[in-house]
Amino acid sequence: MTGKMKNKKTISLYILLTVGILLVVNILSSRYFFRIDFTADQRYTLSKATRKIIREVDHPITITAYFTKDLPPALMQTRNDFKDMLVEYSNFSKGNIIFEFVSPNEKDEIEKKIAKEGISPQIINVREKDQSVEKKVYLSALLKSGDKKEIIPMIVPGAAMEYSLSSAIKKLTATNKPTLGYVQGQGEPSVYAMQQAIGSLNVLYNIENVNLSEAISPEKYKSLMIVAPVDSFKENELQLLDSYLKRGGNLFLAINRVDGDLNTASGKDLTTGLETWLDKKGIHIENKFLVDASCGKITIRQQQGAFSISSQLSFPYLPLINKFSNHPASTGLETVFLQFASPISYTGDTTIQYTPMAFSSEKSGTVTPPLYFDIQKKWSNSDFPFSKLVVAAAFEGTLAGSSNSKMVIIGDGDFAVNGTGQQARQLNPDNVNLMVNSIDWLSDDTGLIELRTKGVTSRPLDQIDDNKKAFLKYLNLLLPIFLIVAYGIYRSRNNKIKEIKRMQENYIN
């Protein structure tokens, strides 16, 4: 009887200890949040930039995440990842960031309310009962602080959620944003022709048009942007640029040294005076067309009788850039699409630090204008004698005078231009990232630059040869059989040993 009572007391003690431990763990977990992140890009670890932004939040921000309740598994994972991230933000903000999840599909009045806020559903195709059906889902977030609000229209699976969230918070809390000068007067596209890039830049900066008619102060303009000019710069305008650099200003240049026209199938060189100004600094942009075996395609339409047939042909004058250096403005980029680009080189002295940021492929070359685009040309390896030609570069040092300044040059003026009207086009995301990252490197000290490309969107499998494939195939087939047979032999031998032992006189089980 006494033994049973002791056992009951022991069991009761274990139960009380277990409950106590669980209570302590729950209390600690409500106050302290941590997890171990084994992902290659540390996507589940808040960056220094995000922690700095959150520390600067001095008044409540409410985040309402609008997610449909019954999502497909892949999108449900996105919802869970976003919720985990919000938990971290909330804990780190010490209660200044408050969030909730709402399923708008459940009530019509909620859908009508958020529609007025600018939030709309996404239409996706899902499999239900062995058939594909369209489903209306919400994957959005609304951030509010006082009378200010920001919308994340779509939480994209696999994309940089931390950048979207941190930049939205930064935009809500920013009071004195630095100003960028966008140079006009030489035929540059307007800000309205660069909707994607300007939209991203507006998160951290104010942007003003600037004419090179009087001295420009680096105190007023953190950086100047010159994009795709077509008219010539006057000597006094170039002197104003030098004066700006002498005082520590920074410059972003996206320059066309060649001009291609697909309507006339012709190409020519282009001079604005900037190329001569850069040559004096040892920076040379070749007046040649870059051609690359890794390239985009153009659509060709041919009329055959009453029918029109479309076909796509590779066009080496539209290089696809996927080689980038470990520079803050280019790290994390995957593919930048250029059109009629030119190579960049540097022959100056060591007072300027030259860092190539983006390169052509292993099979690339150059073509000297004027030229006629032969659409039907059969390209061969001899047309691509070069490799890793530089198409984007960063410069830092005494670019003019004795003060340190920075400059980023892209050998294609139109890479970040959407266009206007019917000519407008959606840009490849990394085209926008390259420009905005470059401006951030020149102008920004928040560290958001590292978040823009944090989400990995391409993770290709390693290629293996046929012999290795065959080896792995037979290994997967035969290894389980071998292990089963080996285990059977082991069991059989073990049973025989036991049987022999049982036959002995002094055997005790």
N, C-alpha and C positions, 0 to 999 in steps of 0.2 A: 504493500500500500504506500509505504514511504517512498519507494522508488518511483511509483507512478506520479506522486505529487511533485517530486523533484523534476521529472520529465515535463510535467505541465508548466511548472515555474520556468524551466529553461526555454520551453517553446514560447511562453508568454513574453519572456525577456527578449528573445530573438525578434518576435513580432514588434515589440515596442521599439527596439533598436532600429529595425528596418523602417518603421513609420517615422521615427525621429530623423533618420538619415535622409529619407525622401523629403521631409519638410524642410530640412536645412538646405538641401540641394535646390528645391524650388525657390526658397527665399533668395539664395545666392544667385540663381539663374535669372531671377526677375531684376536683379540689380546689376549683374555683370554678364555680358554676352560675349562669347568668343567661339571661334571655330577654326579648324586647321584647314588651310587651302592648299590642295595639291595640284591645282590646275596650272598649265604651262604659262598662261598670261595673268595669273593671280586675279581672275575676274571676280572672285568672291572675297577679296580683301580690299577694304577702303584705302584709297591712295592718300598720300600726304596732302594733295590738292583738295580732295573732298573733305578731309578732316579740318583743314584750314577754313574752308567755306562754311562748314557746319559750326565751327567755333565762333565765327563772326555773326551767326544768327542770334540776334538779341531780342526778338519778339516772335510770338507763335506763328508757325506755318502749318496749315492743315492740308493734308494730301488725301484726296479721295481717289482711290483706284477703282475704275469702272471695268470690271471683268465679268463676262458671262459665267454663270454658275457651272453649267455642264459643257466643258470644253473638251476637244480631242486631247489625247495624252500629251502630244508635243506642246500644245499651247497651255495645257495645265501646268507643265513643267516651267514654262515662262512665268505663269502666275505665281508659282511657288518661289521661284528665284527672285521675282520682284518683291514679294512679301518679305522674304528673308532680308533683302537689301533694306527695305523700309524699317525693319526691326533694328538693324544696325544703325541706320541714320537716327532713329528715334532715341536709342540708348545713348549714342554719342552726343546728341544735342541736349541731353539732360532734360528732356520733356518739352523742348521748344518745337520739335517736329512731331506732329500728331497725325496719325493716318487711320483710314478705315477702308474696307472693301465693300463695294455695292454692286449688285447684279441688276443692271437696268432692264433686262428683258422681262423681269417678273412683274413690273408695273408700268403701264403706259404713261402715267404722269411723270415718272422718273425719266423716261426716254424723251418726253417733250421738254422737260426742264433742262436736261443736259444738251439737247439739240440747240437751245438758245445760247448755251455757253460756248458752242462751237465744237461739240464732240459728236462724232457720227460713227455708226457701226461699220465693221468690215464684213464683206461677203466672202466666205470661204467654201470650198467643196469638201465634203466629208462623206465617208462610206457608212451607210446605214442599211441594214438588211440587204446586203449584196448589191446595193446600187448607190450611185453618186448623187448626192443632193446638196443644194445650196443652203448654207446656214448663216444667219446674221449673228455676229459676235462682237463684243466690245473688248478692246485691249488698250485702254486709255487711262490717263490720269489728269486730274485737275489740282493745281496748287494754288492756294490763296493765302495772302498775308495782308490784312487790313482791306483796303479797297483795290489792291493789286492782285492780278491772277496770271498764271501761266498754264498752258495746256501742252501735255505730251500726247499728240493725237493718236500715236500707235506705239505700244511697247513691242518692238520687233524681236522675235525669237532669235537668239544668238548675237544680237547687236550689243553695242556698248550702252547698257542700261544706266550704268553709273554716270557716264558723260551726260546723257539726256537729263537725268535727275539732278545732278550737281549743277549743270549749266542753267537749268530752270530755276533752282534755288538762288544761284548767283545773280540771275537776272532780276529776281524778286527783291533781293537785298542790296543790289548795287545802287549807290547814290551818286558817286562821282566817277563816271566811266571815262577812261582816257579817249582822246579823239584821234582819228586817223584822217589824213588828207588824201583825197582821191583826185589825182591830177587830171584836169580837162583842158582842152584847147588845141590838141593835136589829133583830133579825130578819134579819140578813145571811145569805147562803148560807154553808155550811161550806166548808172547803178541799177536801173530798171532792167538792163540786159544781163545782169549778173545776180538774179534773184537768189539762187541757192547759196552762193558764197557770201553775199551781203547779208542774207538772213542769218547765217551762222555767225558772222562777225558782229552783228548787232547785239548779240548776247553780252559781249564784254566791252564793246566800243561804240562811241558815236562816230559817224562818218560824215565828213563834209567835203564838198567839191572845192578844189583849189586850182587857181590859175597862176602860172609862174610869171606874175607881173610885178611882184614885190618880194622882199625877203620873207622867208618862212621860218618860224621859230620852232625848234624841237621841244620847247616847253609847252607849246600849244598842240603840236601834232607829234604824237609818239613815233609815227612812221608815215611815210608817203608811199602811195601805190600808183604805179604807172602800168597800165594794162593795154596792150595792143594799139599803140599809137600808129597812125598812118601818115601824118604830116610831119614836116621837119621842125625840129627844135631850133630856136634862134640861139645865138651865142650867149646873149645875156641870160636866157632861160637855163642854159647849161651851167652858167656861172652861179646862178641862184641855187641849183642843185648842189654844186660844190660847197657853197657857203653853208647850206643846210647840213651837209655831212661834216664839215669842219667843226660845227658846233655840237656834234654828237648825235645827229639825226640818223634815222634808219630808213632804208629804201627797199621796196619790193618792186622788181621789174619783171614783167612778162612780155617778151619782145618777139615780134615776127621779123626775121631777117629775109624770109622768102614768103611769097604769096601764091597760093594755089587756087585755081578756079575750076571746079569740076564741070561747070556749065560749058566752058570753052575748052576744057581739057588742056589747060596751059598753066605754066608756072613761071614766075619771074622773081628777081630779087627785090628787096625793099630797103630803102635807106631813110632814116629819120634824123641822123646826126648823133643819136645815142650810141651807135656802134663805134663811131670815132672817139667820142667822149670816154667810152669804156676801154677802148684800145690803149689810151694814154695811161690807164691804170693797170695795164697788163692783162685785161680781161677781153677775150676775143670770142665773138659769136659768129660762126662761119656763115657766109651767105650761100649756103648749100642746103639742099633738101636731104634730111635724114631718111634713109630707107631701111626697113627691118623685116627679116623673115617672120618675126613675131608681130603680126599686124591685124588690123581690123579688115572688115569686108565692105564692099559696096554692092548695091543692087543694080543689076543691068536688066533693062526691059527690052525685049526684041519682039517685033511684030511679025507674025507668021500667018499670012492670010487674014482671017477674021479674028484670030486669037493673039493675045499678048502674053508672052512667056517671060517670067522673071527668074533670074538666076543671081547667085551671089559669088563674087570673085574676091580673092585676097588682094589687098591694095597696100603694098609696102610703104606708101607715103603716109599711112595712118598707123604709126608704131604703137604697139601695146607694151608699156613699160612695166616690168615686174621685178626689176633688180634695184634695190635701194640700200643706201648706206645706213649706218647706225648713228644718224643725226636726229636731234629732237623733232625736226620738221618732217622727217621721212620714215622714222622707225614705226613699224606696224602697218604701213601701207602695203597693199597687195597688187593692185593693177591701176595704172594711170593711162588713160587713152589720150594720145596726142594726135594732132593733125597738122601736117606740113611744118615739122619742127626742124631745128638746126642745132648742131653740136656746139658745146661750150668748152673753151680751154683757158688756161691761165699761164702766163709767162712772166709774171711780176716777181718781186723780191719777197723775202720772208717777213717783211713788216705787215703783210696781210696774210691771215690764215685762210687758206683755200680748202673747202670741204665739198667734194662732189656728193650730191644727194641721190641722184637717179641716173640710171644707165640704160642704154639700149641692150639688146640681147647679144649672144655670142656670134650671131650672124647678122651683121648690119653693114651699111655703107652710106655713101653720100653721092648726090647727083647735082651737078652744077647747072643753074638756070642760065638763060631761058631754055625751056624744054616743053615738049608736048607729051602729055600723059597717054601712053599706049596701054589702054585698058586690057587688051588681049595678050600683052607680052608674057612670054614664058620665062619666069625668073629662074636663075640657076645659082649655085653656090658662088660662082665668080662675081655675081652682082653684090655679094655681101662679104667683102674682104676684111672688114674690121669687127671688133667686138668691144662691148662696154664703152660706147661713146657717151660722154656726159651730156645730159639734157637739162639738168637742174643742179645748181651749186649755191653754196653759202660762202660769204666772204666777211671777215671780221678783222678789224685793225685800223690802221691810219689810211683810210680810203681817200681822205683829202685833209690837208693840214696835219696837225699833230694829235688831234683828238681821236679816240677810238669810236668807230661807228660800225654798223652792220648792214649787209646787203644780201638779198636773195635774188637770183636771176633764173628765170625759166626760159628755155629756148623755144617757146611756143606761146604767142600772145593770146590765143583764143582757147586755151585748154580749160579755163574756168568761166567762159562766156556762154550763157544760155541762149542769147538772142531775144528778139521781141516778135510779137505778132505770130504769124504763121511759120516764121523761121525759128521760133523758139524750140528748144530741145531739152530733154531731161539729161543732166550730166551724170556720168559715172561718179558714185559717192567719193572715191579716192581722189578724183580731180579736185573736188571741193576741199577735201581734207588736206591736200598738198598746199593749196593756197592759204587756207585758214591756219594750218599748222605753222606755215612760214611766217605769217603775220604775228601769230602768237609768240614765236621764237624771237622776232624782232621787237615786239612791243609789250608782251604780257609776262607777269611774274607770278600768276596764280597757280601755274602747273596744270591747268586743264588740258594743255596740249597733249599730255601723256594719256588722257582718257579717251580722246576722240577715236582712236584706233585700237582701243583695248579689247573689244570683242572680236574673237577670231571667227571669220566667216568661211575660211577655206582650210581644210585640214586633209590634204590628199594622202592616200595610202602610198606607202613606199612600193616602188616597182621591183618585182623579183623576176629572175630568169626562169625559163621553162624547167631546167634541171631541179632547181630548188622547189618549184611548184610540185613536181612529181614526187620529190622526196617527202615534202610535207603531206601530200595526199596519202601516200602509202603509210607514213608514220601515223597519221590519224586513224587509218583503217586497221593497221596491225598492232599498234601499241595496246589498245584496250584488250584485244584477244590474248596477247602475250601476258598482260598483267593478270587476266582471269586464269589462264593456264598455270602461271607461276603460283598464284594463290591456291589453286586446287592442289598442286603438288605439295605445297607447304602444309596444307590442312591434312592431306593424306599421310604425309610422313609424320606429322605431329600425332595423328590418331594411332598410327602403328606403334610409336614410342610409348604412348599411354597404354596400349593393349599389352605390350611386353611387360611394362611395369606392373600391371594388374595381375599378371601371371606369376609374379614373384611372391614367395611365402610371407615376407615381412612388409608387403604393400599396405599402406594406410592411405585412404582417400582424404 
